[in-house]
Amino acid sequence: NRLFKQIIMILVDQIVLLFSLWLAFVLRFGDVGDSVDYMYSSWWLFLLIPLITTLFFIKFGLYRAILKYIGVRLIITTFRATTISYLLVVLFLFLSYFLLL
């Protein structure tokens, strides 16, 4: 039962991350049609961001307990895990930009 709830939490996080990335492309380019070309060229982000973020969330123990109450400590831990995972993604983007030149 606990494992099932943890899997549900991970799946919901994956869906929210993918939707956020899609929405970031749409908001950046102003239209779904205009952003599709850029999404195709950046397909690997749709694999990398959920993978890295989930690994950091697991490492920081965010899926260990089913959450009933959110405290300051959990908010700080979530902020740390999210920040580190996205800094790593930005590093990958930076390196891929220079490797493709």
ZIRA-V805917 format. One record per residue. N is the residue number from 1. NEAR is the number of other ideal C-beta (glycine too) atoms within 10 Angstrom. Layout:
{{N | NEAR} {N | NEAR}}
This chain:
{{1 | 6} {2 | 9} {3 | 7} {4 | 8} {5 | 13} {6 | 16} {7 | 11} {8 | 11} {9 | 15} {10 | 16} {11 | 10} {12 | 10} {13 | 16} {14 | 15} {15 | 11} {16 | 12} {17 | 19} {18 | 15} {19 | 10} {20 | 10} {21 | 18} {22 | 14} {23 | 11} {24 | 12} {25 | 18} {26 | 16} {27 | 9} {28 | 10} {29 | 15} {30 | 9} {31 | 8} {32 | 11} {33 | 9} {34 | 12} {35 | 19} {36 | 13} {37 | 11} {38 | 11} {39 | 16} {40 | 8} {41 | 9} {42 | 15} {43 | 9} {44 | 11} {45 | 18} {46 | 15} {47 | 10} {48 | 18} {49 | 20} {50 | 19} {51 | 14} {52 | 18} {53 | 21} {54 | 18} {55 | 13} {56 | 18} {57 | 19} {58 | 14} {59 | 11} {60 | 16} {61 | 11} {62 | 20} {63 | 16} {64 | 10} {65 | 11} {66 | 11} {67 | 12} {68 | 5} {69 | 5} {70 | 9} {71 | 9} {72 | 7} {73 | 8} {74 | 14} {75 | 10} {76 | 10} {77 | 15} {78 | 14} {79 | 10} {80 | 12} {81 | 20} {82 | 16} {83 | 11} {84 | 15} {85 | 23} {86 | 14} {87 | 11} {88 | 16} {89 | 17} {90 | 10} {91 | 10} {92 | 15} {93 | 13} {94 | 10} {95 | 10} {96 | 14} {97 | 9} {98 | 7} {99 | 7} {100 | 6} {101 | 5}}
